[in-house]
Amino acid sequence: MRNELAEEFLRRFGVRPQAGARAPGRVNLIGEHTDYNEGRVLPCAIDRDAHALVALRADARVRVFSRELGAAECDAARLRRSGGFVDGVQGVVAALARRGIAPRGFDLAIASEVPIGAGLSSSAALGVAVATALDAAQGTGLDARERAAIAHEAEVEFVGVPCGVMDPLASALGRAGEALYIDCRSGAIEAVALPPLALLVADSGVRRRLAAGAYGDRRGECLRALAAARAAGVAPPGATALRDLAPSDLPALERALDPLLFRRARHVIAENARVAACVAALRAGDLAAAGACLREGMRSLRLDFDVSVAELDALCEIADAVPGVHGSRLTGAGFGGCTLHLVAPERADAVALAIAAGFERRFGRRPPLWRLRASAGATSEPPAGALANVPKSPPRAPDRSQGPSRS
């Protein structure tokens, strides 16, 4: 893909790219809607990447070509939200400017193997890839955490999606064969080696937009639940998120909150506990216990947080009845997208066939399925042969990334 994108870059822009980067999507094993509540999550980067190639310009013009989404332009000196895909690029430029990196024009070509709208974090992969490519071209020496922060700011402050920090962190800092146990309050990250298992992902085919609607509603409901818990004296006055409440607080919360806000709070509080339990199970090699955490999380996402749909429910129900499946749940924010299934490796093909057949019987179509691997995070990675005769960028500072500690 990179070489094909480099050829397209030359055809469209008449110059060769100076720098390139890849950044993976992610699948979240458990910990949904906990990141923006300052909680814990357990994602891993996947072997599906977004690619970005860039050549700097002498003016402020920004020309962007996306293999999937078309072409667009903007002005690096006068950024304006357009409502289109180029806003993600503009957001990266704005975040760089806030760090004292003067806006300048560039030509950019992007392509992605991460399905758009499937809940596998295509937008974070794109943001991290663009930030990494621009960092390489300009020689600014930003570390991986900073590039993740830039992608997050672009999404929240320019695109307008009130998302958490999990997705860009997983994309920037992922490790092959490992998940990342992320504390979204402190920023601490521990690597969790995955025991032998297959990560099977099924696409429901239901797409959703997170910039508006129910995702923002859930975030607002969590804030209202926290405010009500503080007002009732259940949460301490200094509590800043539902992270500050524990399962032992649930009886008092049920008395203090209206039913809807209680269910939202119960999901977040219990999900944080499930993340810790799942990490312990994976470290012990207890896949039955890890799978039970996924199934319990799916029930909570369906009944307490109301983010599932019929197709997601069916994929999990079908899979969990098949021998060799340890556990299933939706992955990503919900409202559509994908399900994740922890599967015994030797059963992966049979499980995929059973899921596809069962889903087709109910919905009249076969869902795309992928067997994914936990993979390394973003890297600067120019395509072979594409950078001939291009002046080198200024020297880069050493990568100061403080990645995950070893478990």
N, C-alpha and C positions, 0 to 999 in steps of 0.2 A: 504493500500500500504506500509506503513512504516514497519509493522511487516513482511510482505512478503519480503521486501528488507533486513531487518535484518537477516532473515533466509538465504537468498541468500548470504549475507555478510559472515556469519559463514561458509557456505558450500565452498565458493570460497577461503577465506583467512585463515580459520582455527582459527580465533579469533573473539571475539565479538566487536562490535563498541564501542568506548569510548564516542562518541558524535554524535548528529544528528541535522539536521535543515531542515526547509521548507522555501521556498521563492516563492511567487506567480508570475505568469505572470501579464500582465497589458493590459488594453484596453485604448486607448487614445480617449477621447470624442471629443477633437478638439485641434488644434495646431500642424500641421504636417510640418516637415522640418523647424520648427522655433527654435528648441532647440539648434542646432549647429550654429544658427544665433543669439544666446544670447537672444532669445525671450521668449515667454510665452507659456505654455502648460497646458492641463487639463486632466491628466490621472487618472485612479483609478486602484488599484490592484484588481485582480479577484480571484474567488474561484477555481482556477486551479493552482496546486503547482508543483515545482520541489523539490525533496527530496534528501538529501545527508547524508550519514553515514560515519564516519571516525574513524580509529584507528591509532594512531601514531606509528612509527617504530623507532628502534634504529639506523638504517642506513639511507642513502639518497634515497633509492629506493621508487618510487611512483608507486603503482599498482592501476589501475582504472577499474572499471566495470560499464558500462552503460546498463541499461535494454533495452534501445532503440538503442544504437549505438555500443555495443560490448565492447571489452576489449582493454586496451592499457597500456603501461608503459613509465616512463620517470625517469630521475635522478634529484632530487631537487637541487643538487649541480652543475649540468651542464645542464641548461635548453636550449633546442634547438627547434625552431619552426618546427613542423612536417607537418602542413597542415591538421591534423586530429582534431577530437573533443577534444583530450587531450590538445590541445593548450589553451583552455579556463581555464583548471586547472593549467597548467604551468603559465599562465598569472597571476592568483591569487597568486601563490607562489612568482613570481617575484615582484608583487606589495607589498606583505608582506615584502619581503626582503628590498625593498626601505624604508620601515618604521622601519628598524632595527630589524625585527623579523627573526632570523636565519633560513634559509631553513633546513627542515628535512623531512625525508621520512614518508610516510603514506599509508595506504590502504583506498580506497575510493569507495563506491558504490553509484550510482546516478540513479534516475528514475524520470520521469516527466509526469505530466498530461497536460502540456502545449503543444499544437500541434507545432511541429517543422516547421519553415518556413511559419507560418500562419500569421505573423505580430502581434502576441500576446506576443512577447518578451520572447521566450523560452531561448535564450542565456543569457539575463540579469538575469532571474530567476535562471538559473543554476549557474551563477557566484556569485550571492548574496547568494545562498544556500551553495555553497562550502566555500565562505569566512566566513559565519556565523558558519558553522560546524567546520572549522579549528580554528576559534576564540574561540569557546566553548571548543574544545579539548585542546588547548594550554593555555587557561586562559588569553588571552592577553587583554581582556576588551575593545575591539574596539566598538565604538558606531555605531548606524545604518547608519548614514551619512558616516562614514569612511568605513564601509563595502560596501556601495554603490559606493564610490569612488574607492575602490579596484576592484570591478567588472567592473567598467567603464574603468579603466586603463588596466585591463586584455584584454578587448575587443579591445580597440584602439591600445595599444602599443605592444601587443603580438599576438593577433589573426589577427589584421590588418583591423578591421572594423572602419571606421571614424565616429562612431555614437556619438550622444549627450548624455547628462547626464540624460535625462528624465526616461528611462527605469529602470535603477538600483535604482534611487530615488523612483520611484513608487513601485517597488518590496520591497524595504527595509522599506519604511515609510508609506505604504498604511494604510487606516483606513476603518473599516467596515461602509458601508452606506454612504461613502463620497468620493468625488474626491479631487485631490490635485491640487491647482492652484500654479504652480511653475514658478518662475522667474528664468530663466536659466542663467541670468547674476549675480544677487545678491545671488542666492541660497535661497531666501525667499520662504516660502511655507505657503499657507493658506488652511485650510480644508474647503471644500464646501459641505454642506449637500445636498444630492440628494433628490428631491421631489419624490413622488410615480411614478415610471416608471419601465419598464422592459428594460434591456440592452440585446438586441438580436444580436448575432454575427453569420454571415454566412461565411462559408469558400469557397472561389472561386475555390479551388483546384489547383490554379496556384502557384507554388513555385518559389522562387528567392533566390539568394545568394547575400548578401550585401557587402561581402569583396572585391568585384571587380565590375566594370561596372558602370551602370547608377547611382547608389546611390552616388558613388564618383564623377561622372560627375556633378551631381546636386550641390554637395557641392562646387566643383571648380567653377561652374558657379555663385554661390552666391558670392564667393570671387572676381571673376572678375567683377561682377556687382557693388560691393562695391568699388573696385579700380577705376572703370570708373566713378562712382558717385563722388568720392573724386576728381578725376582729373578734372571733369567738374565743381567743386565747389558746387554741389548740396548737397553732404554730407560734414560735417565739417572735417577738416584735421585729427582730433583726433578720428574720427569714427572707431570703431573696428568691427562692424558687421552691417548687414542690420537692426538690431534692432534700430539703431540710426536714421532711416528715418521714416517719418510719412506719412499717406495717403495724406496730403496736398503737399508732395513733388512729387507725381506721375506725374503731368503734366511736371515738369522740367525734371524728370527722363526719361520720354518718348522721350523728345527731345535729351537727352544726350546719351542714351544707344541704342545699336543695338536691334532689336525687340526681339530676343531670351532672352538676358540678362534682358531686361525690363520686360518681362513676368515672369521670375524667381523672380525678385525683387518685382514685384507687388503681386505675391502670398504671399511672406513672410511678406511684410508690411501689406497687408490686413488681412492675417491670424492672425497676432498679435492682430489686432483690433477685429477680430471675437472672439478670445478667451476671451477678456475682456467682449464683449457683451454677450457671452454665459454664463459666470459666473454670470453676472448681471441678466440674464433671469432665470437661475436656482435658484438663491437666492430669486427671486420674485415669483417662482413657475410658471413662464410663459413658459410652454413647447412648445407652438407654436413658440415663438420667439427663443427658444433654438434650435428647429428643423430647423428653417429657417437658423440659423448660420451653421448647419451641411450641409444643402443642398448647401448653397453658397460656403462653403469650398470644397465640392466635385466638384463643377463646376470649381473652381480655380485649384484644384489638377489635374483635367482632362485637362483643356485647357491651363492654365498658367505654370504648373509645369510638365505636361506630365508624370505622374507616374501611371496613371490608365491603365487598360486593359479592353477588351470587357466584360469579366466575372464580373469584379467589377462594371462596368457601368450598366450592366444588373441587378445585384442584387439590386442596389440602385433604378433604374428606376422601377423595379417590386414592391419593397417594398413601395416606396413613393406613389404609386397608390392605396394602400390598406388602408381602414379605420382603424384608430387607430395608424397609424405610424406618429410620429411627424416630423421625419427627418432621413436621412440616409447619410452615406459617407463611404469611405474606411478608415480603421484605420491601423496605422503603416506606414511604408515608402512607401507602394505601390508596383508597379511592380508585383502584385499578392497578395496573402494573403487574408485577411478578410474584410468584411464590417460590420459597426456598425449601428444598427437601434434603435432609441429611440421610445418605443412603450408603449401605455397604457397597464397596467398590465393585465387587463381583456381581452385584445385582443391578447395577446402574442401567444397563441397556434394557433389561426386562422391566424395570420400574418405569423407564421412560415410555416404553410401548404401552404399558398398562394405563399410565396417566393420559396419554394421547387418545387411546381408544375410549376410555371412560368419559373424557371431556367431550369427544366428538359425539358420543351417544346423547349427551345432554344438550349440547349447544350447536351441533351440526357442523363443527369445524375442528380441525386439529390444531392445538396450540404449539407454537415454537418452543422447543426445549433445548437447553444448553447444559453441557457438563463443564463446569468452570473450575479453575484452579486458583488458589490463593497466590498472588503474584507480587512482584516488586513494584514500588511506587514510581513516580515520575522521574524521567531522566532527560537530559539534553541528548538528542540522538539524531544528528543530521543524516539524511539519506546518502547511501554510498554513491559516489560519482556525481552528486548534485552540486557540490560546493567547489568544483574546480575553478581556479582563477579568481576566486572571491577573496578580497582582503580579509585578513583575520580580524576578529573583534578584539578590543582591548583585553588585557589579561584579567581573568576573574579572580576574585578573592577566594580563599578556601571555603568550602561548604561548612558553615557553622551549625548545621542542623543538629538538634538534640533529639534524636529519634527514640523509638521505644527501647526500654530496657529489656534485657533478656529475662524470660521467666525461668 
